[in-house]
Amino acid sequence: MDKRGKIEIIIDMLEVIHISNSKGLNLTRIMRKSNTTAQALGKYLNIFLKEGYLNSFKSKDYRTTTHYVLSEKGIGLYNKLKVVREVQNILRI
């Protein structure tokens, strides 16, 4: 099995967050569902938060944890990256 590239990791992370809808996901769930290391997750989440692709909020459950959701800008990026993935699959890159 080939290692995933940066684009595949980013698409997987955004897809997992996108599927969660407005509920958002915490770091652990994003990491597990996207099969991403904590180091890569932290790196990309910080960039996406800073650039406005993600929004974060504190959950209201018995533990106060930070959850992440895609912003409108993030949904646009996710949709564009899905097209890139489709082209890669067609061309088998």
Backbone bond lengths (Angstrom), bond angles and torsions (degrees), N, CA, C in turn:
res aa  C-N    CA-C-N  psi(-1)  N-CA   C-N-CA  omega(-1)  CA-C   N-CA-C  phi
1 M - - - 1.454 - - 1.533 108.49 -
2 D 1.314 115.76 134.25 1.459 121.37 -179.99 1.518 110.65 -78.09
3 K 1.336 114.25 150.16 1.460 118.85 173.58 1.522 108.93 -71.49
4 R 1.326 114.70 146.43 1.463 118.85 176.58 1.521 109.13 -76.39
5 G 1.316 114.48 145.46 1.453 120.03 174.58 1.523 110.30 -85.62
6 K 1.310 116.00 177.96 1.464 121.34 -178.66 1.526 111.48 -59.58
7 I 1.332 116.05 -42.37 1.468 119.52 -178.42 1.523 110.47 -61.74
8 E 1.342 117.10 -44.22 1.464 120.52 -179.56 1.527 111.30 -63.25
9 I 1.323 116.36 -41.00 1.470 120.41 178.76 1.527 109.97 -63.00
10 I 1.320 116.46 -45.85 1.465 120.69 -179.28 1.523 110.68 -64.00
11 I 1.332 117.56 -44.57 1.462 120.17 179.11 1.522 110.22 -61.10
12 D 1.330 117.18 -44.41 1.466 120.32 179.91 1.524 111.18 -60.76
13 M 1.327 117.14 -42.51 1.467 120.51 179.12 1.526 110.90 -63.61
14 L 1.324 116.57 -48.23 1.462 120.11 -178.61 1.523 111.27 -64.82
15 E 1.331 116.80 -36.81 1.461 120.49 179.97 1.525 111.04 -64.05
16 V 1.315 116.74 -43.98 1.464 121.16 179.54 1.531 110.28 -61.57
17 I 1.319 116.23 -43.47 1.469 120.20 179.60 1.530 110.01 -67.94
18 H 1.326 117.12 -41.11 1.464 121.86 -179.30 1.533 111.02 -61.69
19 I 1.315 116.79 -42.81 1.463 121.27 -178.61 1.525 111.60 -63.65
20 S 1.327 116.82 -27.80 1.468 120.24 -178.37 1.524 112.43 -70.28
21 N 1.344 117.38 -10.90 1.461 123.34 -178.45 1.514 110.72 59.31
22 S 1.304 117.94 -138.78 1.466 121.22 -175.20 1.521 113.11 -82.14
23 K 1.335 117.92 -7.95 1.464 120.49 179.61 1.517 111.60 -67.24
24 G 1.322 116.27 -35.19 1.454 121.25 -177.51 1.521 111.44 74.88
25 L 1.307 115.12 166.85 1.456 121.67 179.10 1.514 109.35 -133.08
26 N 1.326 115.86 150.30 1.455 119.45 175.15 1.532 109.51 -86.15
27 L 1.318 116.65 173.55 1.460 121.58 -175.84 1.523 113.05 -56.93
28 T 1.330 116.31 -45.13 1.456 120.19 -176.85 1.518 111.44 -62.39
29 R 1.310 117.04 -44.30 1.475 120.47 -179.92 1.531 111.37 -64.98
30 I 1.328 116.51 -41.50 1.463 119.32 178.50 1.529 109.58 -62.61
31 M 1.325 116.08 -45.16 1.456 121.15 -178.37 1.530 111.05 -60.91
32 R 1.322 116.70 -46.96 1.467 120.41 -177.84 1.527 112.23 -68.94
33 K 1.330 116.85 -46.03 1.460 119.84 -175.68 1.526 112.69 -71.21
34 S 1.329 117.32 -26.75 1.466 120.03 179.23 1.526 112.20 -99.06
35 N 1.324 116.51 0.95 1.467 122.09 178.61 1.530 110.44 53.15
36 T 1.324 114.24 52.75 1.458 122.23 -175.39 1.518 109.53 -120.69
37 T 1.316 116.78 146.85 1.466 120.38 177.06 1.523 109.77 -73.97
38 A 1.313 115.67 157.43 1.464 120.87 178.37 1.525 110.64 -61.47
39 Q 1.312 116.28 -37.01 1.467 120.60 -179.35 1.532 111.28 -64.28
40 A 1.332 116.66 -48.46 1.474 120.15 179.81 1.523 110.54 -65.52
41 L 1.325 115.98 -42.30 1.461 120.44 -179.46 1.522 110.79 -59.59
42 G 1.321 116.69 -49.05 1.459 120.59 179.73 1.515 112.50 -59.36
43 K 1.327 115.52 -42.59 1.469 120.76 -179.91 1.527 111.00 -60.43
44 Y 1.328 117.02 -51.58 1.460 120.61 -176.22 1.528 112.37 -72.30
45 L 1.332 117.81 -38.05 1.467 119.00 178.84 1.519 111.19 -61.47
46 N 1.324 116.51 -42.02 1.468 119.67 179.25 1.527 111.11 -61.62
47 I 1.317 116.53 -43.10 1.465 120.21 179.07 1.524 110.21 -63.82
48 F 1.339 116.50 -46.60 1.463 120.30 -177.18 1.526 112.03 -66.52
49 L 1.312 117.89 -36.23 1.469 120.45 175.84 1.527 110.38 -65.22
50 K 1.319 115.90 -47.14 1.461 121.27 -178.06 1.524 111.42 -61.41
51 E 1.329 117.08 -38.77 1.468 121.79 -176.98 1.529 113.21 -86.99
52 G 1.342 117.66 -3.68 1.459 120.70 175.65 1.524 115.64 87.10
53 Y 1.329 116.92 15.86 1.467 119.98 178.24 1.525 111.95 -84.43
54 L 1.315 116.58 -19.97 1.465 122.41 178.74 1.505 110.28 -126.50
55 N 1.322 115.48 151.95 1.460 122.97 169.62 1.521 107.13 -118.38
56 S 1.307 116.23 149.06 1.465 119.99 177.33 1.517 109.08 -124.76
57 F 1.332 114.65 152.51 1.460 120.40 176.44 1.517 109.01 -151.97
58 K 1.311 115.60 157.83 1.464 121.28 177.92 1.518 108.57 -86.48
59 S 1.328 116.15 132.11 1.465 120.13 179.58 1.520 109.76 -72.73
60 K 1.309 115.55 162.37 1.465 120.19 -178.12 1.523 111.07 -111.17
61 D 1.328 116.56 24.72 1.463 119.11 177.39 1.527 109.47 -84.58
62 Y 1.305 116.45 -169.06 1.460 119.75 -176.07 1.528 112.55 -66.52
63 R 1.312 116.99 -21.04 1.461 121.42 173.21 1.517 107.24 -111.40
64 T 1.279 116.06 140.50 1.451 118.64 176.19 1.518 107.46 -90.03
65 T 1.326 115.89 104.85 1.455 121.13 178.97 1.518 109.23 -123.53
66 T 1.301 115.13 153.75 1.450 120.19 178.94 1.521 109.22 -85.71
67 H 1.310 115.80 132.05 1.454 122.42 176.91 1.525 108.35 -115.80
68 Y 1.324 115.24 153.42 1.462 121.07 -175.93 1.525 110.07 -123.44
69 V 1.337 115.85 138.85 1.463 122.92 175.72 1.533 108.04 -134.22
70 L 1.322 115.35 155.41 1.463 119.47 176.42 1.518 109.98 -75.72
71 S 1.315 116.02 137.96 1.465 120.61 171.36 1.526 107.49 -81.38
72 E 1.312 117.57 176.45 1.468 120.69 175.67 1.523 109.83 -58.75
73 K 1.315 115.94 -41.35 1.460 121.43 178.09 1.534 110.24 -62.31
74 G 1.325 116.80 -39.17 1.463 121.74 178.61 1.517 112.56 -67.55
75 I 1.322 116.91 -37.69 1.463 120.74 177.14 1.526 109.47 -63.82
76 G 1.321 116.58 -40.58 1.468 120.59 176.93 1.524 111.62 -61.75
77 L 1.329 116.51 -44.35 1.466 120.78 178.03 1.524 110.56 -62.50
78 Y 1.319 116.73 -44.86 1.459 121.17 179.31 1.531 110.55 -58.64
79 N 1.315 118.26 -45.37 1.461 121.62 179.94 1.530 111.82 -63.22
80 K 1.325 116.96 -39.05 1.467 120.54 177.75 1.527 111.05 -67.35
81 L 1.316 117.48 -40.90 1.457 120.74 -179.79 1.526 112.01 -68.99
82 K 1.338 117.00 -30.03 1.467 119.43 174.97 1.526 110.29 -62.38
83 V 1.323 116.91 -38.02 1.467 120.97 177.91 1.534 109.41 -64.99
84 V 1.332 116.76 -42.09 1.465 120.42 177.61 1.526 109.77 -59.51
85 R 1.326 117.43 -43.58 1.464 121.42 178.80 1.530 110.67 -61.76
86 E 1.328 117.14 -41.57 1.464 120.59 178.84 1.522 111.00 -62.40
87 V 1.327 117.14 -42.60 1.456 120.79 178.55 1.529 110.06 -64.10
88 Q 1.326 117.47 -42.92 1.456 120.78 177.77 1.530 110.80 -59.55
89 N 1.321 116.56 -41.45 1.464 120.00 179.12 1.524 111.98 -66.51
90 I 1.317 116.42 -40.01 1.466 119.92 178.61 1.529 110.84 -64.05
91 L 1.329 114.63 -44.90 1.463 119.84 -178.02 1.525 112.59 -84.99
92 R 1.328 116.24 -7.14 1.471 122.76 -178.92 1.537 111.72 56.08
93 I 1.332 113.28 46.29 1.477 120.11 179.91 1.514 108.55 -86.30
